[in-house]
């Protein structure tokens, strides 16, 4: 009986050693963004700073007149499919859909700019991943935004809601769904973003 007891204890010790050796493999698929808290902090600061600069430049510097015009035209087409008349007209450098002005913020480019900043700033991500992720997000956000514009105008024309309620709540809802979609897309196409976030949390829990 004593022999059996010692054998079981030895097996347990051996098993625990194997588990302790195998445990690092849980994180083996994650990108290494620095072994110390300082290195992680530097990487995160660089990514956030670069992503912010890129997003601001992409959103504010270009002239989005052509995108505004295309957004209005595609929204008019969508309105026609659901039984509403949409007329696109221009006054100077302004684009209108019926009586509504289509501005930069109406194109969904702000969400696209933020995601572009993130994927460009992320280290250790292949060009192919960046292109695929950006293309999927940009196209999805653009078409979702067309649906938002048509929905807002339908809510107003049908008498369901006044413009103040039709416009801002739906914009907020689209924003929430866009952020959720960005998280899902980031996790699917660029898991390194999640790795960086977990690395940051790990750095906060453990001192360097």
DRENTILUM-584672 format. One record per residue: residue in three letters; x, y, z of N, C-alpha, C, O in turn. Coordinates in steps of 0.05 Angstrom, whole numbers, padded with zeros to 5 digits, always signed. Last residue first. Layout:
BEGIN
ALAXYZXYZXYZXYZ
...
// end
This chain:
BEGIN
UNK+00141+00909-00273+00164+00900-00289+00186+00889-00272+00207+00881-00282
UNK+00082+00881-00242+00103+00902-00244+00126+00891-00260+00130+00867-00261
UNK+00021+00860-00270+00047+00851-00260+00068+00874-00263+00071+00885-00285
UNK-00024+00887-00287-00026+00869-00264+00001+00862-00252+00004+00858-00228
UNK-00007+00916-00330-00018+00931-00307-00019+00913-00282-00017+00923-00260
UNK+00009+00876-00365+00029+00894-00355+00019+00910-00331+00035+00916-00313
UNK-00040+00854-00377-00021+00837-00362+00001+00855-00350+00010+00849-00328
UNK-00062+00896-00406-00075+00888-00380-00056+00872-00364-00055+00875-00339
UNK-00027+00894-00450-00029+00918-00433-00040+00912-00406-00030+00921-00386
UNK-00039+00844-00470-00011+00850-00461-00011+00874-00443+00004+00875-00423
UNK-00090+00852-00486-00085+00834-00464-00057+00838-00453-00053+00835-00429
UNK-00080+00889-00528-00097+00897-00506-00092+00879-00482-00089+00889-00459
UNK-00049+00857-00562-00037+00881-00550-00053+00891-00526-00042+00899-00506
UNK-00086+00818-00576-00062+00810-00562-00049+00834-00548-00039+00833-00525
UNK-00123+00849-00604-00131+00837-00579-00106+00829-00562-00106+00832-00538
UNK-00089+00859-00648-00101+00881-00633-00109+00871-00605-00104+00885-00585
UNK-00079+00809-00669-00057+00823-00655-00067+00847-00639-00054+00854-00619
UNK-00121+00792-00699-00121+00785-00671-00099+00798-00655-00099+00799-00630
UNK-00149+00814-00748-00124+00823-00737-00125+00817-00707-00128+00835-00691
UNK-00197+00788-00762-00177+00792-00782-00149+00800-00771-00129+00792-00782
UNK-00226+00780-00713-00225+00760-00734-00201+00763-00753-00187+00744-00758
UNK-00219+00825-00681-00212+00799-00670-00210+00778-00691-00194+00759-00689
UNK-00236+00864-00717-00209+00865-00707-00200+00838-00696-00178+00828-00701
UNK-00290+00850-00723-00272+00849-00746-00243+00849-00737-00227+00834-00749
UNK-00308+00859-00670-00310+00833-00682-00291+00830-00706-00277+00810-00708
UNK-00297+00914-00666-00285+00895-00647-00285+00867-00658-00265+00853-00657
UNK-00328+00935-00707-00299+00939-00707-00285+00919-00689-00264+00908-00696
UNK-00379+00922-00688-00369+00909-00713-00339+00912-00715-00325+00893-00723
UNK-00381+00956-00645-00383+00927-00640-00372+00912-00665-00358+00892-00662
UNK-00378+01005-00672-00357+00998-00653-00358+00968-00648-00336+00955-00647
UNK-00426+01001-00701-00400+01004-00715-00377+00996-00697-00359+00982-00705
UNK-00465+01000-00662-00461+00977-00678-00435+00977-00693-00422+00957-00697
UNK-00457+01053-00643-00454+01030-00625-00449+01005-00641-00431+00989-00635
UNK-00469+01083-00689-00443+01085-00677-00437+01061-00659-00415+01050-00659
UNK-00523+01070-00697-00503+01061-00717-00475+01062-00706-00458+01045-00711
UNK-00543+01095-00652-00546+01066-00655-00525+01056-00675-00512+01035-00670
UNK-00532+01148-00665-00520+01136-00641-00521+01106-00643-00501+01092-00637
UNK-00565+01154-00710-00536+01158-00712-00521+01146-00689-00500+01134-00693
UNK-00614+01147-00687-00604+01127-00706-00574+01129-00711-00561+01109-00715
UNK-00616+01193-00653-00616+01166-00642-00606+01145-00661-00591+01126-00653
UNK-00612+01236-00693-00592+01231-00673-00593+01203-00661-00572+01191-00658
UNK-00658+01230-00730-00630+01233-00738-00611+01224-00717-00594+01206-00722
UNK-00707+01225-00706-00700+01206-00727-00670+01206-00733-00658+01186-00739
UNK-00710+01267-00671-00709+01240-00660-00701+01219-00681-00689+01199-00674
UNK-00709+01310-00707-00690+01310-00684-00688+01282-00671-00666+01274-00662
UNK-00751+01300-00742-00723+01297-00751-00703+01295-00728-00683+01280-00729
UNK-00802+01259-00711-00791+01284-00721-00762+01281-00727-00749+01261-00719
UNK-00828+01196-00736-00812+01211-00716-00805+01238-00728-00802+01241-00752
UNK-00867+01180-00773-00862+01164-00750-00848+01180-00728-00855+01177-00704
UNK-00877+01204-00821-00889+01216-00797-00885+01200-00772-00898+01205-00752
UNK-00852+01190-00866-00875+01174-00858-00889+01184-00833-00910+01174-00826
UNK-00809+01225-00866-00829+01228-00887-00855+01212-00879-00877+01221-00886
UNK-00778+01206-00822-00788+01233-00822-00812+01235-00842-00833+01246-00834
UNK-00767+01153-00835-00779+01159-00809-00792+01186-00809-00813+01191-00797
UNK-00740+01162-00884-00765+01148-00884-00780+01153-00858-00805+01158-00858
UNK-00693+01187-00865-00711+01202-00882-00739+01189-00883-00759+01203-00883
UNK-00671+01144-00836-00677+01170-00823-00698+01186-00839-00717+01197-00828
UNK-00664+01105-00875-00682+01100-00853-00690+01126-00840-00714+01130-00833
UNK-00625+01129-00908-00652+01122-00919-00672+01118-00897-00695+01127-00899
UNK-00583+01131-00871-00593+01155-00884-00621+01151-00894-00639+01167-00890
UNK-00575+01076-00859-00582+01096-00838-00595+01121-00850-00615+01130-00840
UNK-00560+01055-00908-00584+01046-00895-00594+01065-00874-00618+01070-00871
UNK-00510+01081-00913-00531+01086-00932-00559+01078-00921-00578+01092-00924
UNK-00484+01056-00870-00490+01085-00868-00511+01093-00889-00528+01110-00883
UNK-00477+01005-00889-00494+01009-00865-00502+01038-00862-00524+01045-00853
UNK-00442+01016-00930-00469+01007-00937-00488+01010-00913-00512+01016-00916
UNK-00397+01033-00899-00408+01050-00920-00437+01042-00926-00455+01059-00927
UNK-00385+00989-00867-00393+01014-00855-00407+01032-00875-00427+01046-00869
UNK-00370+00952-00907-00393+00946-00889-00403+00972-00877-00427+00976-00875
UNK-00325+00976-00931-00349+00971-00947-00373+00966-00929-00395+00976-00935
UNK-00291+00979-00886-00298+01003-00900-00324+00999-00917-00342+01015-00916
UNK-00285+00925-00869-00297+00945-00851-00307+00969-00867-00329+00978-00862
UNK-00261+00902-00915-00286+00891-00904-00300+00912-00887-00324+00916-00889
UNK-00215+00933-00921-00235+00931-00942-00261+00922-00932-00282+00934-00938
UNK-00186+00924-00873-00196+00951-00880-00218+00950-00901-00238+00965-00899
UNK-00176+00869-00877-00192+00879-00855-00203+00907-00861-00226+00912-00856
UNK-00145+00866-00925-00171+00852-00922-00188+00864-00900-00212+00869-00905
UNK-00101+00898-00911-00118+00905-00934-00145+00892-00932-00166+00905-00936
UNK-00079+00872-00866-00088+00900-00864-00108+00907-00886-00128+00920-00882
UNK-00066+00822-00887-00086+00824-00866-00097+00852-00864-00121+00856-00861
UNK-00026+00838-00924-00051+00825-00933-00073+00827-00913-00096+00832-00919
UNK+00014+00858-00891+00000+00876-00909-00026+00864-00918-00047+00878-00921
UNK+00013+00832-00824+00020+00830-00852+00003+00850-00868-00019+00857-00861
UNK+00037+00861-00765+00013+00853-00780+00020+00853-00810+00031+00873-00820
UNK+00074+00885-00730+00074+00856-00734+00049+00846-00747+00040+00824-00740
UNK+00037+00941-00700+00061+00927-00710+00056+00898-00715+00037+00886-00706
UNK-00013+00986-00720-00007+00961-00707+00018+00948-00718+00021+00946-00742
UNK-00024+01030-00752-00006+01034-00729+00002+01007-00716+00023+01006-00703
UNK-00061+01011-00789-00035+01020-00798-00015+01022-00776+00009+01015-00779
UNK-00104+00998-00756-00091+00976-00770-00064+00985-00782-00046+00969-00785
UNK-00118+01049-00734-00110+01027-00717-00094+01006-00732-00073+00997-00723
UNK-00130+01081-00779-00108+01089-00761-00099+01066-00744-00075+01062-00740
UNK-00174+01053-00798-00150+01054-00814-00126+01062-00797-00105+01050-00800
UNK-00210+01063-00757-00201+01035-00761-00176+01035-00778-00158+01019-00773
UNK-00217+01118-00764-00207+01107-00738-00196+01079-00742-00174+01073-00732
UNK-00238+01121-00816-00212+01133-00810-00200+01122-00784-00176+01118-00783
UNK-00287+01095-00810-00267+01083-00828-00239+01095-00821-00220+01080-00822
UNK-00313+01131-00777-00308+01104-00767-00286+01091-00784-00269+01077-00773
UNK-00314+01175-00811-00301+01178-00786-00294+01150-00774-00273+01146-00763
UNK-00343+01163-00856-00314+01163-00859-00300+01165-00832-00277+01157-00830
UNK-00397+01166-00860-00386+01144-00845-00356+01143-00845-00344+01123-00835
UNK-00420+01209-00884-00410+01188-00902-00400+01164-00887-00394+01143-00899
UNK-00434+01251-00853-00456+01234-00862-00446+01210-00878-00462+01192-00886
UNK-00390+01282-00844-00398+01264-00822-00420+01245-00830-00426+01225-00816
UNK-00391+01313-00891-00370+01294-00886-00378+01273-00865-00374+01249-00869
UNK-00461+01317-00910-00435+01328-00902-00415+01305-00897-00422+01281-00900
UNK-00515+01330-00946-00497+01307-00940-00469+01318-00935-00456+01327-00953
UNK-00573+01364-00927-00545+01366-00936-00529+01342-00927-00530+01333-00904
UNK-00638+01353-00950-00618+01346-00929-00590+01349-00941-00584+01339-00963
UNK-00680+01356-00985-00674+01380-00970-00651+01376-00949-00646+01394-00933
UNK-00651+01312-01030-00676+01326-01024-00669+01352-01009-00653+01368-01018
UNK-00588+01317-01012-00607+01296-01019-00634+01305-01010-00640+01306-00986
UNK-00534+01358-01033-00560+01355-01019-00574+01331-01030-00572+01324-01053
UNK-00470+01386-01023-00486+01364-01035-00511+01360-01019-00510+01359-00994
UNK-00431+01443-01037-00448+01429-01019-00465+01409-01035-00474+01414-01057
UNK-00404+01479-01066-00389+01455-01058-00405+01439-01038-00394+01422-01023
UNK-00458+01501-01102-00430+01506-01097-00415+01480-01090-00414+01462-01107
UNK-00503+01455-01091-00501+01484-01090-00473+01492-01083-00465+01489-01059
UNK-00535+01400-01122-00511+01412-01110-00514+01443-01111-00526+01454-01130
UNK-00577+01342-01111-00571+01368-01124-00548+01381-01109-00543+01375-01086
UNK-00616+01285-01118-00590+01296-01110-00585+01322-01126-00588+01323-01150
UNK-00675+01261-01093-00663+01278-01113-00637+01290-01103-00636+01302-01082
UNK-00715+01205-01084-00691+01219-01075-00679+01235-01097-00672+01224-01118
UNK-00777+01181-01064-00762+01195-01085-00739+01210-01073-00742+01225-01054
UNK-00789+01115-01041-00786+01144-01036-00770+01156-01059-00753+01143-01071
UNK-00791+01058-01043-00815+01074-01050-00813+01104-01044-00834+01117-01042
UNK-00746+01031-01036-00766+01028-01015-00789+01048-01019-00804+01054-01000
UNK-00715+01044-01079-00722+01016-01076-00743+01012-01054-00757+00992-01054
UNK-00705+01098-01071-00723+01090-01093-00732+01061-01090-00755+01055-01098
UNK-00668+01095-01030-00694+01107-01025-00714+01099-01046-00737+01093-01040
UNK-00624+01075-01060-00636+01059-01039-00664+01069-01031-00683+01053-01027
UNK-00615+01120-01092-00622+01095-01104-00635+01077-01084-00656+01064-01090
UNK-00601+01157-01053-00624+01162-01069-00634+01137-01083-00658+01131-01085
UNK-00553+01134-01035-00576+01136-01016-00602+01141-01031-00623+01130-01024
UNK-00522+01142-01080-00529+01115-01072-00552+01114-01052-00568+01096-01052
UNK-00520+01199-01079-00531+01185-01102-00539+01156-01095-00561+01147-01102
UNK-00495+01209-01029-00522+01220-01035-00535+01204-01058-00559+01197-01056
UNK-00446+01184-01038-00463+01176-01016-00492+01185-01020-00511+01169-01016
UNK-00426+01215-01080-00431+01187-01084-00450+01176-01063-00468+01160-01068
UNK-00420+01264-01053-00438+01262-01076-00445+01233-01082-00469+01227-01087
UNK-00383+01251-01013-00409+01261-01005-00429+01258-01028-00453+01251-01024
UNK-00340+01238-01046-00352+01217-01029-00380+01225-01020-00398+01209-01019
UNK-00330+01289-01068-00337+01266-01085-00350+01244-01069-00370+01232-01079
UNK-00316+01318-01021-00339+01326-01037-00348+01303-01055-00373+01298-01057
UNK-00277+01313-00983-00294+01291-00987-00319+01297-01004-00339+01284-01002
UNK-00211+01329-00982-00237+01340-00991-00255+01317-00998-00249+01303-01017
UNK-00170+01311-00924-00180+01308-00952-00207+01323-00957-00222+01328-00938
UNK-00166+01326-00867-00151+01339-00888-00163+01335-00916-00164+01355-00931
UNK-00198+01297-00829-00201+01326-00832-00188+01338-00857-00197+01358-00868
UNK-00189+01241-00833-00216+01251-00830-00218+01281-00838-00237+01289-00851
UNK-00134+01233-00837-00152+01221-00857-00180+01234-00856-00193+01238-00877
UNK-00117+01259-00790-00108+01269-00816-00127+01259-00838-00135+01274-00856
UNK-00141+01228-00750-00148+01256-00752-00140+01267-00780-00155+01283-00792
UNK-00118+01177-00760-00147+01181-00762-00155+01210-00765-00172+01216-00781
UNK-00063+01189-00752-00072+01179-00778-00102+01184-00781-00111+01193-00802
UNK-00064+01203-00697-00055+01222-00717-00065+01214-00745-00075+01231-00760
UNK-00083+01155-00674-00098+01180-00671-00090+01200-00692-00107+01213-00704
UNK-00042+01119-00687-00070+01114-00697-00086+01139-00695-00102+01145-00714
UNK+00001+01141-00658+00002+01140-00687-00026+01136-00699-00033+01148-00720
UNK-00019+01134-00605-00012+01160-00616-00012+01161-00646-00023+01179-00658
UNK-00027+01079-00602-00050+01097-00598-00044+01124-00609-00061+01136-00622
UNK+00026+01060-00612+00003+01052-00628-00020+01071-00626-00031+01080-00646
UNK+00056+01085-00570+00062+01090-00598+00039+01083-00617+00033+01098-00635
UNK+00031+01064-00525+00031+01093-00530+00037+01100-00559+00024+01117-00570
UNK+00043+01010-00532+00015+01019-00532+00013+01048-00538-00004+01057-00553
UNK+00100+01011-00528+00086+01001-00552+00058+01011-00554+00049+01020-00575
UNK+00107+01032-00476+00118+01046-00500+00104+01037-00525+00097+01054-00542
UNK+00083+00992-00446+00072+01020-00445+00082+01036-00469+00066+01051-00481
UNK+00117+00949-00456+00089+00948-00464+00077+00976-00465+00062+00983-00484
UNK+00164+00969-00434+00163+00963-00462+00135+00962-00472+00129+00971-00494
UNK+00148+00974-00380+00157+00998-00395+00155+00993-00425+00147+01010-00440
UNK+00138+00921-00366+00116+00941-00366+00123+00965-00382+00107+00976-00397
UNK+00173+00875-00409+00170+00891-00385+00146+00911-00388+00136+00915-00410
UNK+00172+00850-00458+00173+00833-00434+00168+00849-00409+00160+00838-00388
UNK+00131+00861-00514+00150+00871-00495+00149+00855-00469+00127+00848-00459
UNK+00093+00836-00544+00096+00865-00547+00114+00877-00526+00113+00901-00521
UNK+00085+00780-00579+00101+00790-00556+00106+00820-00561+00120+00828-00579
UNK+00022+00754-00596+00045+00769-00604+00059+00779-00578+00046+00786-00559
UNK+00000+00687-00579-00002+00716-00577+00024+00730-00585+00046+00719-00581
UNK+00009+00634-00578-00001+00645-00603-00004+00675-00603-00009+00687-00623
UNK+00024+00623-00526+00044+00621-00547+00035+00633-00573+00052+00643-00589
UNK-00008+00621-00483-00003+00648-00494+00016+00647-00517+00025+00668-00527
UNK-00007+00567-00473-00033+00580-00474-00030+00607-00488-00048+00615-00503
UNK+00045+00552-00466+00034+00549-00493+00007+00562-00496-00002+00567-00518
UNK+00058+00556-00412+00064+00579-00429+00051+00577-00457+00048+00597-00470
UNK+00041+00503-00393+00024+00527-00389+00032+00550-00406+00014+00565-00415
UNK+00077+00462-00396+00059+00466-00419+00043+00492-00417+00033+00502-00437
UNK+00103+00462-00348+00119+00467-00373+00101+00473-00396+00109+00489-00414
UNK+00062+00452-00315+00075+00477-00312+00092+00483-00336+00095+00507-00344
UNK+00048+00400-00332+00029+00422-00335+00042+00449-00333+00036+00468-00348
UNK+00094+00372-00318+00086+00374-00346+00067+00397-00351+00068+00411-00371
UNK+00092+00378-00263+00114+00390-00277+00107+00393-00307+00114+00413-00319
UNK+00045+00349-00252+00045+00378-00246+00068+00392-00261+00065+00414-00270
UNK+00062+00298-00267+00041+00311-00281+00040+00341-00277+00035+00356-00296
UNK+00101+00289-00228+00109+00289-00256+00088+00304-00273+00094+00319-00291
UNK+00068+00290-00183+00090+00309-00185+00098+00312-00214+00103+00334-00224
UNK+00036+00245-00193+00024+00272-00191+00045+00294-00194+00040+00314-00207
UNK+00073+00205-00193+00059+00211-00218+00046+00238-00217+00046+00253-00237
UNK+00088+00206-00140+00108+00212-00161+00094+00219-00187+00103+00237-00201
UNK+00041+00191-00116+00052+00218-00110+00072+00226-00132+00073+00249-00140
UNK+00035+00140-00136+00015+00160-00143+00026+00188-00138+00021+00207-00154
UNK+00080+00116-00112+00078+00118-00141+00058+00139-00149+00064+00154-00168
UNK+00067+00120-00058+00090+00135-00068+00089+00137-00098+00098+00158-00109
UNK+00022+00086-00056+00020+00114-00048+00043+00131-00059+00038+00153-00070
UNK+00044+00038-00070+00024+00050-00087+00022+00080-00081+00020+00096-00100
UNK+00076+00030-00025+00088+00033-00052+00069+00046-00071+00077+00064-00086
UNK+00039+00024+00015+00057+00047+00016+00070+00052-00011+00074+00075-00020
UNK+00016-00024+00000+00000+00000+00000+00017+00025+00000+00011+00044-00013
// end
